């Protein structure tokens, strides 16, 4: 899915020797998830005599040509990038390419669109691609050893390190608000937030967890049912202890059946 986040629009001004100004519009920053396709676009806002367009990826040594367009040869992609780069909008005044199946290691960085004009030379636009990774948050709620207390934890894994926030609709709780950070061997980060809910909770008390990396946000929710003693079968023979049971907890994109705690 090609839905780049538009954070800021960058206008690059090329000054002509004749004293005229041509404007190239491009998106300054595009954010895309690992494995998705990133769309990069440039446009000349004033009419110019453009002969061809070239896309490059910036490197420490200059730039690597990826693809281009002209009226004679169409929209060729450099051999090394066939299958990785696709020219989506091949035009002399509007140009777009798609970087497929993006990864942080291979594709994150800045890209140039060069509009070669006659007789004034190249006019350049610049777009930087940021690649992120964010998995669905995992939310757990369980009863603690104390009466009417619940332990809540939410973990999210991503790159860069996600921000994890717990939200509750009922305010009769206290937080042992803790966050831990684990660096995984694949370079991702796992952040876990924990809290303690105390006091009586009406049926329908809702716990939410939000995980965010850059502009990407994912959420999970759970409703805590009213805690009641299970009928006759809830007493363990010989012990007289009562068991408490929880219903099915439904999340955004996640669903778990909690086991009866004895």
C-alpha positions in Angstrom: 0.0 0.0 0.0 1.5 3.3 -1.1 0.4 5.9 1.4 3.5 8.0 2.3 3.2 10.4 5.2 3.6 14.0 4.1 5.4 15.7 6.9 6.7 18.8 5.2 6.7 20.1 1.6 10.1 21.2 0.4 10.5 23.8 -2.4 13.9 23.7 -4.0 14.7 26.9 -6.0 17.0 26.7 -9.0 18.4 30.1 -10.0 19.0 30.6 -13.7 21.8 32.5 -15.2 19.2 34.7 -16.8 17.8 35.7 -13.5 14.7 33.6 -13.7 13.6 31.2 -11.0 12.1 27.7 -11.5 10.5 25.9 -8.6 10.5 22.1 -8.0 8.1 20.7 -5.4 8.8 17.5 -3.6 7.9 15.9 -0.3 10.7 16.5 2.2 10.2 13.3 4.2 8.3 10.1 3.3 7.8 7.5 6.1 7.0 3.9 5.1 6.8 0.6 6.9 9.3 -2.3 6.3 8.1 -4.4 3.5 5.8 -1.8 2.0 6.3 0.3 -1.2 7.4 3.9 -1.0 6.2 6.5 -3.5 8.6 9.5 -4.2 7.4 12.4 -6.4 8.7 15.6 -7.9 7.0 18.3 -9.9 8.2 21.5 -11.7 5.7 24.2 -10.9 6.7 26.5 -13.8 6.8 25.6 -17.5 10.4 24.8 -18.5 12.0 23.1 -21.5 12.9 19.8 -19.8 14.7 17.2 -21.9 15.0 14.4 -19.4 14.5 13.4 -15.8 16.8 11.3 -13.7 16.3 9.8 -10.2 19.3 9.2 -7.9 19.9 7.9 -4.4 22.4 10.1 -2.5 25.5 8.4 -1.2 28.7 9.6 0.5 30.4 9.6 -2.9 27.7 11.5 -4.7 24.7 9.7 -6.2 23.6 6.4 -7.8 21.3 6.6 -10.8 18.1 4.6 -10.4 15.8 5.5 -13.2 14.8 8.2 -15.6 12.5 9.4 -18.3 12.7 11.1 -21.7 10.5 11.3 -24.8 12.8 9.0 -26.8 13.5 6.1 -24.5 10.5 6.3 -22.2 11.0 5.3 -18.5 14.1 3.1 -18.3 15.2 1.7 -14.9 18.9 1.0 -14.4 19.6 -2.7 -14.8 20.7 -3.2 -11.1 17.4 -1.8 -9.9 14.9 -3.6 -12.1 12.3 -5.2 -9.8 13.3 -2.8 -7.0 12.4 0.5 -8.6 9.4 1.3 -10.8 8.7 4.5 -12.7 5.1 5.3 -11.8 4.6 8.7 -13.4 7.0 9.2 -16.3 6.8 12.8 -17.4 9.0 15.7 -18.1 7.3 18.0 -15.5 5.8 15.4 -13.1 7.9 12.4 -12.1 7.3 9.6 -9.5 9.1 6.4 -8.7 8.1 3.5 -6.4 10.7 1.8 -4.2 9.4 -1.7 -3.6 9.6 -3.8 -0.5 11.6 -1.2 1.5 14.1 -2.1 4.1 16.0 0.2 6.5 19.4 -1.1 5.5 18.9 -0.9 1.7 16.5 1.9 1.1 16.5 4.4 3.9 18.2 7.7 2.8 17.7 10.7 0.6 16.7 10.7 -3.1 17.2 13.3 -5.8 15.0 14.1 -8.8 17.0 16.0 -11.5 15.1 17.8 -14.2 17.6 18.5 -17.0 16.5 21.7 -18.9 17.8 23.3 -22.0 19.8 25.6 -21.9 19.9 26.1 -18.1 21.0 22.7 -16.8 19.7 20.5 -13.9 17.1 21.6 -11.4 17.0 19.3 -8.3 14.4 18.2 -5.8 15.1 16.1 -2.7 13.1 13.6 -0.7 14.3 11.6 2.3 12.8 8.2 3.0 12.5 6.9 6.6 11.8 3.3 7.0 10.1 2.1 10.3 8.9 -1.2 11.7 6.0 -1.6 14.2 4.3 -4.8 15.2 0.9 -5.1 16.8 1.0 -4.4 20.6 0.4 -7.3 22.9 -1.8 -6.4 25.8 -2.2 -8.7 28.9 -4.5 -8.2 31.9 -4.5 -10.7 34.8 -5.7 -10.7 38.4 -3.1 -10.1 41.0 -2.8 -11.9 44.4 -4.4 -8.9 46.0 -8.2 -8.5 46.0 -9.7 -6.4 43.2 -6.3 -5.7 41.7 -5.3 -6.3 38.1 -1.9 -6.3 36.6 -1.7 -4.8 33.1 1.2 -5.0 30.7 1.6 -4.0 27.1 4.6 -4.8 24.9 5.3 -3.4 21.4 8.2 -4.2 19.1 9.5 -1.9 16.4 12.3 0.2 15.0 13.1 2.8 16.1 12.0 2.2 19.7 8.2 2.5 20.0 6.4 4.8 22.4 4.0 2.7 24.5 1.1 4.3 26.5 -1.5 2.7 28.7 -4.9 4.3 28.9 -7.8 3.5 31.3 -11.4 4.7 31.3 -11.8 4.3 35.1 -9.7 6.4 37.4 -9.7 4.4 40.6 -6.3 2.9 40.1 -2.8 3.6 40.9 0.1 3.0 38.5 3.3 1.2 39.2 4.1 2.8 35.9 7.2 1.0 34.7 8.7 0.8 31.2 11.4 -1.6 30.1 13.4 -1.5 26.9 15.0 -4.6 25.3 17.3 -4.4 22.2 16.6 -7.5 20.1 19.3 -9.3 18.0 17.6 -8.2 14.7 18.0 -4.5 15.6 14.4 -3.9 16.7 13.4 -2.7 20.2 10.7 -4.1 22.5 9.2 -1.7 25.0 6.9 -3.0 27.8 4.7 -0.7 29.9 3.1 -2.1 33.1 0.5 -0.8 35.5 -1.6 -1.9 38.5 -5.4 -1.3 38.6 -6.7 -1.2 42.2 -10.2 -0.9 43.7 -13.6 -2.0 42.5 -14.1 -2.1 38.7 -17.5 -2.0 37.1 -18.1 -4.3 34.1 -17.0 -2.5 31.0 -13.9 -0.9 32.5 -11.7 -0.5 29.4 -7.9 -0.7 29.2 -6.1 0.5 26.1 -2.6 0.4 24.8 -1.2 2.6 22.1 2.2 1.9 20.4 3.7 4.5 18.1 6.7 4.7 15.8 7.1 7.9 13.8 3.7 8.6 12.3 2.5 5.0 12.6 0.2 4.2 15.5 -1.3 0.8 16.5 -3.7 0.2 19.4 -5.1 -2.7 21.4 -8.1 -2.7 23.8 -9.6 -4.9 26.4 -12.7 -4.7 28.6 -12.4 -6.0 32.2 -15.6 -7.7 33.2 -17.1 -7.3 36.7 -15.3 -9.8 38.9 -17.7 -12.2 40.6 -17.5 -15.5 42.3 -18.2 -18.4 39.9 -21.4 -20.4 41.0 -21.0 -23.7 42.9 -18.4 -25.0 40.5 -16.2 -22.1 41.5 -15.4 -23.7 44.8 -12.5 -26.1 44.9 -13.5 -29.2 46.7 -11.6 -29.6 50.0 -10.1 -26.1 49.9 -13.2 -23.8 49.9 -11.3 -21.4 47.7 -13.2 -19.5 45.1 -12.1 -19.2 41.5 -12.5 -16.0 39.4 -13.1 -16.2 35.7 -12.6 -13.7 32.9 -14.5 -13.5 29.7 -13.2 -13.2 26.2 -11.0 -10.1 25.6 -11.2 -8.6 22.2 -8.5 -6.3 20.8 -8.0 -4.3 17.7 -6.5 -6.9 15.5 -5.9 -9.2 18.5 -8.2 -11.7 20.4 -7.3 -13.9 23.3 -9.3 -16.2 25.6 -8.1 -15.8 29.1 -7.8 -19.0 31.1 -9.7 -19.3 34.4 -7.4 -18.4 37.2 -7.6 -20.6 40.2 
